[in-house]
């Protein structure tokens, strides 16, 4: 049995590849939508965030031989809990890390935190499109919503809790784009044009997170982009290819 932290589309593909190689998995996700996708693919799934102690308990209960962490690059807490949980249970921790990319773009501003991104955006003003999800939406609403000559468009998954959060933070309905990707470059360009976007904020999620399409669309339209770097985590054992993950599991 392998305890597998999932949630993204490439994580699901990796889980299926591991299963195809003869391993039994228990996958963990944080939303029912992600859980349904796992079940549709014949994978066992637990829904809900896990502490490091709970991860250690799951490892012992299911006699898991390893933890494979394929959570989102920005799911910092989940990865830290997985590392500690594996350590507590004395089993190997293996990280699947989306490859980092190099962006040579004069319209690109790299920052380390959401707070820094909000501060830069507040200086620039204009029509700002957020593509950073709902988790840190308050960071941007506090800095940007009250500014003159500024319109903030929140683009996020079409979930009820996301819409409720937007309402609570003061986003008007006309400034919410509730839609699920991935999106093509052409779609992104059309969306930027529709809203007259002058600044886009995103995260360094990796190619599988469709960052290329967002950034290329913005670049071709001359739109500035603020990109938040990935959290700096010492994963220890980390791979960026499915085959390397499988090879490592076969040694356990």
C-alpha positions as CSV (number, residue, x, y, z in Angstrom):
1,X,0.0,0.0,0.0
2,X,1.2,3.5,-0.9
3,X,-0.3,6.6,0.8
4,X,-0.6,9.1,-2.0
5,X,-1.3,12.9,-1.6
6,X,-3.1,14.1,-4.7
7,X,-5.5,16.7,-6.0
8,X,-4.1,18.0,-9.4
9,X,-4.7,16.4,-12.8
10,X,-1.0,15.3,-13.2
11,X,-1.2,13.8,-9.7
12,X,-4.2,11.7,-10.7
13,X,-2.3,10.6,-13.8
14,X,0.7,9.6,-11.6
15,X,-1.6,7.7,-9.2
16,X,-3.0,5.7,-12.1
17,X,0.5,5.0,-13.4
18,X,1.6,3.7,-10.0
19,X,-1.5,1.5,-9.8
20,X,-0.7,0.2,-13.3
21,X,2.7,-0.9,-12.0
22,X,1.0,-3.2,-9.4
23,X,0.9,-1.0,-6.3
24,X,-2.2,-0.5,-4.2
25,X,-2.9,3.1,-3.2
26,X,-4.9,5.1,-0.8
27,X,-5.2,8.6,-2.2
28,X,-6.0,11.7,-0.2
29,X,-7.6,14.9,-1.5
30,X,-9.2,17.9,0.0
31,X,-12.4,18.3,-2.1
32,X,-15.3,16.1,-3.0
33,X,-14.9,17.0,-6.7
34,X,-11.3,15.7,-6.6
35,X,-12.5,12.6,-4.7
36,X,-15.1,11.8,-7.3
37,X,-12.5,12.0,-10.1
38,X,-10.3,9.5,-8.1
39,X,-13.2,7.2,-7.5
40,X,-14.2,7.3,-11.2
41,X,-10.7,6.0,-12.0
42,X,-11.0,3.1,-9.5
43,X,-8.8,4.6,-6.8
44,X,-9.4,4.5,-3.1
45,X,-9.7,7.9,-1.6
46,X,-9.9,9.8,1.7
47,X,-11.3,13.3,1.7
48,X,-9.9,15.9,4.0
49,X,-6.7,17.6,5.2
50,X,-4.5,15.5,7.4
51,X,-2.1,16.5,10.2
52,X,1.3,14.8,10.5
53,X,0.0,12.6,13.3
54,X,-3.0,11.6,11.2
55,X,-0.7,10.7,8.3
56,X,1.4,8.6,10.6
57,X,-1.8,6.8,11.8
58,X,-2.9,6.2,8.3
59,X,0.5,4.7,7.4
60,X,0.2,2.3,10.4
61,X,-3.4,1.5,9.8
62,X,-3.0,0.6,6.1
63,X,0.5,-0.7,6.5
64,X,1.7,1.8,3.9
65,X,5.3,1.2,2.7
66,X,5.8,4.8,1.5
67,X,4.3,8.3,1.2
68,X,4.1,9.8,-2.3
69,X,3.4,13.5,-2.1
70,X,2.0,14.8,-5.4
71,X,0.1,17.7,-3.8
72,X,0.1,21.1,-5.5
73,X,3.5,23.0,-5.4
74,X,1.8,25.7,-3.2
75,X,0.3,23.2,-0.8
76,X,3.1,23.9,1.6
77,X,1.4,22.7,4.8
78,X,0.3,19.4,3.2
79,X,3.8,18.7,2.1
80,X,5.3,19.5,5.5
81,X,2.8,17.3,7.3
82,X,3.5,14.5,4.8
83,X,7.2,14.8,5.5
84,X,6.7,14.7,9.2
85,X,4.1,12.0,9.1
86,X,6.4,9.7,7.1
87,X,9.2,10.4,9.5
88,X,7.0,9.6,12.5
89,X,6.0,6.3,10.9
90,X,9.5,5.6,9.7
91,X,8.7,5.1,6.0
92,X,10.2,6.7,2.9
93,X,8.8,10.1,1.8
94,X,8.9,10.7,-2.0
95,X,8.0,14.0,-3.6
96,X,6.6,14.4,-7.1
97,X,7.6,17.9,-8.0
98,X,6.4,19.6,-11.2
99,X,9.4,20.9,-13.2
100,X,10.3,24.5,-12.7
101,X,10.3,26.8,-15.7
102,X,12.4,29.7,-16.8
103,X,10.6,32.7,-18.1
104,X,12.5,35.3,-20.1
105,X,9.8,38.1,-20.1
106,X,10.4,41.8,-19.6
107,X,6.8,42.1,-18.5
108,X,7.3,39.6,-15.7
109,X,7.9,40.6,-12.0
110,X,8.9,37.7,-9.7
111,X,8.0,37.9,-6.0
112,X,8.3,35.6,-3.0
113,X,5.0,36.1,-1.2
114,X,1.4,36.9,-1.8
115,X,1.8,40.0,0.4
116,X,4.6,41.2,-1.8
117,X,2.5,40.6,-4.9
118,X,-0.4,42.6,-3.5
119,X,2.0,45.5,-2.6
120,X,3.4,45.6,-6.1
121,X,-0.1,45.4,-7.6
122,X,-1.3,48.3,-5.3
123,X,1.5,50.5,-6.8
124,X,0.5,49.7,-10.4
125,X,-3.3,49.8,-10.0
126,X,-5.4,49.4,-13.2
127,X,-7.5,46.3,-14.1
128,X,-5.9,43.4,-12.1
129,X,-6.8,39.8,-12.7
130,X,-6.1,37.4,-9.9
131,X,-5.5,33.7,-10.9
132,X,-4.1,32.7,-7.5
133,X,-7.1,30.8,-6.1
134,X,-9.3,31.5,-3.1
135,X,-7.0,30.5,-0.3
136,X,-5.2,33.8,-0.2
137,X,-7.9,36.1,-1.6
138,X,-8.1,38.1,1.5
139,X,-4.5,39.3,1.1
140,X,-5.4,40.9,-2.2
141,X,-8.8,42.2,-1.2
142,X,-7.4,44.1,1.8
143,X,-4.7,45.8,-0.3
144,X,-6.5,46.4,-3.5
145,X,-10.3,46.6,-3.3
146,X,-10.4,50.1,-1.8
147,X,-7.9,51.7,-4.2
148,X,-9.1,54.3,-6.7
149,X,-8.5,53.6,-10.4
150,X,-8.4,49.9,-9.7
151,X,-10.6,47.0,-10.6
152,X,-9.8,43.5,-9.3
153,X,-11.1,40.5,-11.2
154,X,-11.0,37.2,-9.2
155,X,-10.7,34.1,-11.4
156,X,-11.2,30.8,-9.6
157,X,-12.9,27.5,-9.5
158,X,-16.8,27.6,-9.6
159,X,-17.4,26.3,-6.1
160,X,-20.0,27.5,-3.7
161,X,-17.5,28.2,-0.9
162,X,-15.4,30.3,-3.3
163,X,-18.4,32.4,-4.3
164,X,-19.3,32.9,-0.6
165,X,-15.8,34.0,0.2
166,X,-15.8,36.5,-2.7
167,X,-19.1,37.9,-1.4
168,X,-17.7,38.2,2.2
169,X,-14.6,40.0,1.0
170,X,-16.5,42.5,-1.1
171,X,-16.0,41.3,-4.6
172,X,-19.0,42.3,-6.8
173,X,-20.6,39.7,-9.0
174,X,-19.3,41.4,-12.2
175,X,-15.7,41.0,-11.0
176,X,-15.9,37.2,-10.5
177,X,-14.9,34.7,-13.2
178,X,-16.0,31.3,-11.9
179,X,-14.6,28.7,-14.3
180,X,-12.5,25.6,-14.4
181,X,-9.4,25.1,-16.6
182,X,-7.1,24.3,-18.1
183,X,-7.3,27.1,-20.6
184,X,-5.7,27.7,-24.0
185,X,-3.6,30.7,-24.7
186,X,-6.3,31.9,-27.0
187,X,-8.9,31.6,-24.3
188,X,-6.7,33.6,-21.8
189,X,-6.2,36.3,-24.4
190,X,-9.9,36.6,-25.0
191,X,-10.6,36.8,-21.3
192,X,-7.9,39.5,-20.8
193,X,-9.4,41.5,-23.6
194,X,-12.9,41.2,-22.4
195,X,-12.0,42.7,-19.0
196,X,-9.4,45.1,-20.3
197,X,-6.7,43.6,-18.0
198,X,-3.6,45.6,-17.4
199,X,-2.0,43.4,-14.7
200,X,-2.2,39.6,-14.1
201,X,-1.2,37.9,-10.9
202,X,-0.3,34.1,-10.9
203,X,1.8,31.5,-9.2
204,X,4.8,29.4,-10.4
205,X,2.7,26.3,-10.5
206,X,4.6,24.6,-13.3
207,X,3.7,23.6,-16.9
208,X,1.0,21.2,-15.7
209,X,-0.7,24.2,-14.0
210,X,-1.1,25.9,-17.4
211,X,1.1,28.8,-16.4
212,X,2.6,28.9,-19.9
213,X,-0.8,29.7,-21.5
214,X,-1.6,32.5,-19.0
215,X,1.8,34.1,-19.3
216,X,2.2,33.8,-23.1
217,X,-1.3,35.3,-23.5
218,X,-0.4,38.2,-21.3
219,X,3.0,38.7,-22.9
220,X,1.5,38.9,-26.4
221,X,-1.0,41.5,-25.2
222,X,1.7,43.5,-23.4
223,X,0.1,42.8,-20.0
224,X,2.4,42.9,-17.0
225,X,2.5,39.8,-14.8
226,X,3.4,39.3,-11.2
227,X,4.4,35.7,-10.5
228,X,4.7,34.3,-7.0
229,X,7.7,31.9,-6.6
230,X,7.1,28.4,-5.2
231,X,7.6,28.0,-1.4
232,X,11.1,26.8,-0.6
233,X,10.8,23.4,1.0
234,X,13.5,20.8,1.5
235,X,11.7,17.7,0.3
236,X,14.7,15.4,0.5
237,X,13.8,12.8,-2.1
238,X,12.1,14.5,-5.1
239,X,11.5,13.6,-8.7
240,X,9.9,15.3,-11.7
241,X,9.1,12.3,-13.8
242,X,6.6,9.4,-13.3
243,X,9.2,6.8,-14.2
244,X,11.6,8.0,-11.5
245,X,8.8,7.7,-8.9
246,X,8.0,4.2,-10.1
247,X,11.7,3.2,-10.0
248,X,12.1,4.5,-6.5
249,X,8.9,2.6,-5.3
250,X,10.2,-0.6,-6.8
251,X,13.3,-0.4,-4.5
252,X,11.2,-0.3,-1.3
